[in-house]
Structures are given as C-alpha cells and as structure tokens.
Amino acid sequence: MQAVVMAGGEGSRLRPLTINRPKPMVSIVNKPCLGHIFDLLQRHGINEAFVTLQYLASQIQDSFGDGGAIGMRLKYSVEESPLGTGGSVRQIGDALDDTFIVISGDALTDIDLTKVVAFHRERKAAVTLTLYHVANPLEYGVVITGEDGRISKFLEKPSWGEVFSDTINTGIYVIEPRVLERYKPGEAFDFSKDLFPALLAEGEPLYGYIASGYWTDVGSIPEYARANADLLQGRLMAAPLGRELLPGVFTSGEVEIDESARITGPVYLGNGVKVGPHVEIVGPTVLRDYVTVDVGAVIDRSIVWRNSYIGERAELHGTIVGRQCALKSRVSLEEGSVIGDHCIVNENARVRSQVKIWPDKQIESGAVVGASLIWGSQGRRALFGRFGVTGLVNIDLTPEFCARLGAAYASTLPEGTTVTMNRDQHRSSRMLKRALMGGIVSAGVHVADLLQAPLPIGRHHTRRLGASGGVHVRVSPFDARVCDVKFFDRQALDMDKAQERKVETVFFREDIRRVGYADVGRIYESQRVGEAYSEAFLAEIVHRKEIAARRFKFVVNYSHGTAAQFLPPLLNTLGIELIAINGVVSEDVGTRSFDEFQNERRELAAIVAALSASAGVIIDAGGEKVFFVDDKGRNINDMHFLMAFAALSARVTPGVVAVPVYAPSAIEATVAEFGGRVQRVRASAEAQMSLAAREHPLVVGDGVGGFIFPSFHPSYDGLFATVRLLELLAVTDKSLSEVMDETPPANVARLQVPCEWERKGRVMRVLAQDPRTEHTRQIDGVKHQNDGEWVLVLPDGDRPLFNVYAEAKDEARAWSLAREYADRLEQLRAEA
C-alpha cells in the first residue's frame, strides 16, 4: 500500500519554532515529527510514500532525500500555490492507482493503521476517516457515525454551540482513487470542506473508524510540549529512544555527565550532550545533540534544541529553547516562554512567563523581558568591549563569525597593507585565528603570522614591522570557555572607539570588500619575532652590571603561558637565577577562578619563603599582568605595589608617573618625595596606552598588575615589568620587602552594583548634579572628595553595573564608605 504524507504545514501557532522550519520538521524528543510518522508507516508495512510539500519544502527534501536512509521509498509533490488538503493529493495524479492512506506529517500518533485499512476494506468504503475522542473538539472536525461506522454528519472546527460530539477527524484517511477523479490535477479543494460533504450528499460509502491508542495534533506550543512529555513518559508506542543510562534517562549517543549532576527522568540526552557539575535536570526534559549545560544550572520540564548552551546557574522552568542559542550565566526563563533559533540571552536576564522571543535576537544583560520580541533584529549592542571582541567559543565566536569579522576589519584598511596576527597556545584560539586570517586576506590585506607569542611581543613586533594593525586571539584569563579577539592600530595600541565603530559599521551593514583572485592577501610567517624583542628588551636595561652583582634568586609562575618561551633566556643573560613554576607551555593557559588564583599566590609565597628567594611573581598567561610576592613571602596588594613601584621609579629617574583615577591619593605625596609627579588617567586600557604613546611618561600603572614603559613600547608588558623591578631594586640596593614597608598602605575598597542599562544614564545624571561633584576635578566617572576621603562611581562599559571605589584613612572606613554609596546607587536605580 502507498501512503500520502501531508507535510506542507506552516505551523503559524507554533511560532517562533516554525520561523526557520516547516511544521513537520519540528523535533519531538529524538527526531522530527515527520520522522515519527515514517516510523509508524513502516511498523504497518508501508514503505512507499508520496510527501506533499509547500512551506520551506527543500528542508524536508534535503533531510530525508529518497528515503533510503530510513528504509522508505519517498517521492515529493511540491505545491507552488496552496491547493488545499485534497488538491495537494490530487496533484500526484495517476501515480495513486490503488487504495492509499493519507496521514498528516505534523501529528504524533500510534494509531493501528493496519486495523484502519482492514475496517475500510471490510466495509467496502470509498473513504474511511480515522476518528478519535478528545476533550476539546473546537479545533477539529467533529463527526457523527452510526453503529456500523457509516458517517451521518460532520462539521469542520465548530463553536461550542455547534458541538454535537467529542469524536473528531484525525486527518488520517484511507481513500479509493476513484473519488478524486471528480477534480482535475492542480485544482484546489479540501477534503473536509469540499470532498467529504459531496460524497456524503451523494450517498457514497463514507465511514469512520473510531481508533484507540494515542493521537495528538502538534498544533500549538502547549501541545508541542505535551507531545514531547507523552513520548518521554511512554504514553504511545514508538521506536526506542536509545539506551537507558539511568532510570528514565535515555541517550542516542555519547554524553558527558558530571558525577555531581542530578538527573530525574524522564529525560532524553542527544549525542554529545555535556552536563556540568552540580546541574539539576528534572523531567520530562529533552536536550538535543551537542547541548552544553554549565555549572549549577537547573532545567525543569524543558526542551532545548541542538547546539545550544545553558550557562552556569541558569534556570529553565517549563520552557522551549531553539537551535544554536546561548543562555549566559544566571539567565532565568519562566514557565511557557519560548526562545527562537540563534538567540543570545545575556547574563542575569529574565524572560517572563509566556513570552516568545523570535529568532536572531539578543537580550541584554540584566534585562527583564515582559513582552514578546518579534520584529527587528536586536543584535549585539556592539562588537567591541573592554577586551576586544569577546564571546563563548563556538557559541558567540564561531569560525564563520570570525571570518566575517576579519573581512570587516580588513575592509577598513587600505588594500595591499599588512597586519600581524598571533595567538596563545590553545586550540580554540588557533581555530578562530585561522578563520580571521581567511576573512582578512579575502579583503586584500596581507597577514604576517607571528604564530604563538605573548601579547606584549605581538604588539612590539607590530610596531617594528610598521604594520597597519594587528590581531591577537587568546583564551580569556577569566573564563576558559571564552575567547578574546584584540585588535591593534598601527602603533600596536588598542583600537580607539572611532576605529571600532568603523569595523562595526562594515560588519553589520555587510559592506565587505571582496577582491579578485589575483589580489587576495598573502599569509607569511614573520621572522625573528622573539630575537628582535629580546634585543630591544636588553637594550632598555641600562644597569645590567648592578643586576648581575645582586645575584637575584627569582621564582616565576608562568601560568603555562607563552612567556615561558621568551623570559628565561633574558633572565639568564642578566645573571638572574630562575626557579620556574607552571613553565610548560600547554593548553592549560592559566584561566582560573578567583579562589584558584589566590591559592596560587599563597603557594608562590610559601615557595619564595622556603627558598629564601629575592622575590616571586605570577605572570598571567598573556604576558601582560604581574602579581608579586616579596622576599619575606608576603603577597603584595596590587594598589600597594603600584604606589611602591611608582615611588621606586621616581627615586631612580624622576619623572611623570601615570595612574588611573581610582589609585590611592597618597601616591601623589609618595612620588613627589623623590622629585616625581603623578598624572591621573581614565580607567580604560585604551586611554592608558594612548597616553603612554602620546606623552611618554616614566611609567603607567593600572593598579591591577599592568605596567607600561613607553621608552620601550607603549603597551602593557609583564615580562619587562618583572625585569624593571629587579633593576630598580639593584640600583637602590634595597629588597622588595624594604620598599613595601617604606610605602604607606593603600586603603582602597571596591564594590560592584548591578544596574540595568537603561537606568545607568539617569543614575549618573543624578550623581553629576550633586553639589559635591562640582568641587572635584572629574576625569572618569563621578568622584566625590571630602576631608581626605573619596568615592568614585564608574559605570562599567561592558556590563550592566557600576564599579564603586572608595579610599579612607583605614580599610574598615573605606569599605563602610563604599557600601554607603552602593546603597545610595541601589536607591537611585530603584527611583530611575
């Protein structure tokens, strides 16, 4: 027997799930709804089917092909314009030359088709309708039959006043071909509205078979969720879901489940699913192929389609998430919400109950979405943030995204120019770097490949070559799942806002330059990268004899970064005894939690004390930041070290020292004591490097381990900062502990206060109108000073929050002052 599977449905009530796919291709647990229908046909010996198509027809054709992969023989009939249920079948023409069955491709059922066909033949019917009892018949055709099953009356989609039965038409028919001959192929007509009433009026044998078993029309979001739950809970006969990992937990492939995760079935896990530590999953829940669930997330009665990411401590309750979505940390999706394909919901955002987000939208951090987002492309607010272009690997930053980003960047540069590219050692960085390269050369710009090198060396070589710019790709020092793509200008400084906007404009408008095959850029390996840096580095160290005479013993934690390939020969040349920790360059690139970092600092302090070393340092994996331990095995506070280093620099070479606006006020007096002067600069790295390149101060420090030495190059350089400290100690004949003890403490406290993006401006306006604002020179944010104390409120450029810094005469008062302003910000936020 042949079958005709009706698969042309658009599924408007299932939107946004059906924006990018026809209704029959909406997945139910482990396969599309249409796939379950093919399984049903095969269980009843039907292996040949015509599939009628209209909406997004190619998706079904591409997915199932000729049916060979699933054991079927499939042929397709595509409607150019709607022909109705009957017209789409009639279009198949004379190929239907015997009794055939018609079944919907967007319903889920285990009705016994063999019994339906047997009933049809026994009654010698012209058409047999398969009927089913439902509680709410309003959305279906209602049918009345006699005791022998002969149909006496039916009505398509009645109102409650017209309901005369709970027996409805399932859309499964057994038909004799002759009844279609009254219509011509290509003529539009409907089975329920046109053909069946005509047959009934003519007295044709029209029968109804009241079926048992399971049947549901997957016609709305609640019905779709129920169909998934019913299949998981075994309420219908279906092909096996896969092997049972745990009671009620099924998978069709290889999965990774942390031993601390708790999974309560029924749950289906697709191939490649990763479930992280302390995750809780409560069924009925479906996680399709390659879904990643991060630490502490909770997923309850939800459906998540393939290639989506659920961030740490996110909560999903009775929700549906489309394909290739990214839900960042602490996102909350409430009951009945639906997230369309390719959406990004950023940190701490909440989507309210029953809200639907259409595909390709982005929800900002901290947003509360109370109404459905349908029209417009709410894409990224901007490409660039504090650390360049940043995102989760293979979620935000995919190879195709990076290829387009590289092409957009290169389109802002003159054709035929050269940029440098380098990366850290992680394979994710390598993947994204190669994608960026492809995009850059496609726009006619050459690439000088520095392979893998610390960020300071990449910047130094960019200036040395006279390149038009540079790109560095690294795993974020804060999160191993995240990569940063940093772009430099021709001075190897971070691109300024104007340059970033140019790249964003080209990227979002897709105004990308495509050159001819002869003008595609070249990729070549740059020579003498490390050697040139080392030569310039050593030329800057003018007190080499003094360093050698001190016979320093120095402990360095390289954080498994590429600095371990370059710094040891330099220290050896200067006569410094080196004890290396984490010096093997590996893909464990030093990303660590705050607690892990503090543990490493304590371990370093213990090693320095045990070995009686001169000092110790942790250099971050990128080679930019340094965190010191003195010779007494004491970890040094970053702000305290900034004050000490600034004073030590001015003592040896009086000059200007640049520090950020939140640096301790005592630094001015400390530096002035040795004939130096302090210049305040805005908090951003771009502002500090620009000042270094423009005004050439003695040193620039950011207060969080970063130092710039403009006489060498105007970028953060942890390798040079390490050696410069030892040079200063050698010249002054002091130990690091002596320098720290002579430097007054830095009593600076810092807090972060969340605030929605749309309220930040209003809060800052109220602060700016405060009379205390007028009495203080404002450089960055809003700063209030009073009787030797100050508070700085600095809006974060990347996140919906304020940074609050406070300084007072002692640490307890500083924290009290910071909390006082944090409370005030909370009040202003509530009133904004």
Buried (B, 14 or more C-beta within 10 A) or exposed (E): BBBBBBBBBBBEBBBBBBBBBBBBBBBBBBBBBBBBBBBBBBBBEBBBBBBBBBBBBEBBBEBBEEBEEBEBEBEBBBBEEEBBBBBBBBBBEEEBEEBBBBBBBBBBBBBBBEBBBEBBEEBEBBBBBBBBEBEEBEBBBBBBBEEEBBBEEBBBBBEEEEEEBEBBBBBBBBBBBEBBEBBEEEEBBBBBBBBBBBBBEEEBBBBBBBBEEBBBBBBBBEBBBBBBBBBBEEBBBBBEBBEEBEEBBBBBEEBEBEEEBEBBBBBBBBBBBBBBEBBBBBBBBBBBBBBBBBBBBBBBBBBBBBBBBBBBBBBBBBBBBBBBBBBBBBBBBBBBBBBBBBBBBBBBBBBBEBBBBBBBBBBBBBBEBEEBBEEEEBEBEBBBBBBBBBBBBBBBBBBEBBBBBBBBBBBBBEBEBBBBBBBBBBEBBBBBBBBBBBBBBBBBBBBBBBBBBBBBBBBBBBBBBEBBBBBBBBBBBBBBBBBBBBBBBBBBBBBEEEBBBBBBEBBBEEEBBEBEEEEBBEBEEBEEBBEBBBEBBBEBBEBBEBBBEBEBBBBBBBBBBBBBBBBBEBBEBBBBBBBBBBBEBEBBBBBBEEEEBEEBBEBBBEBBBEBEBBBBBBBBBBBBBBBBBBBBBBBBBBBBBBBBBBBBBBBBBBBBBBBBBBBBBBBBEBBBEBEBBBEBBBBBBBBBBBBBBEBEBBBBBBBBBBBBBBEBBBBBBBBBBBBBBBBBBBBBEBBBBBBBEEBBBBBBBBBEBBBBBEBBEBBBEBBEEEEBEEEBEEBBBBBBBEEEBBBBBBBBEEBBBBBBBBBBEEBEBBBEBBBEBBEBBBEBBEEB
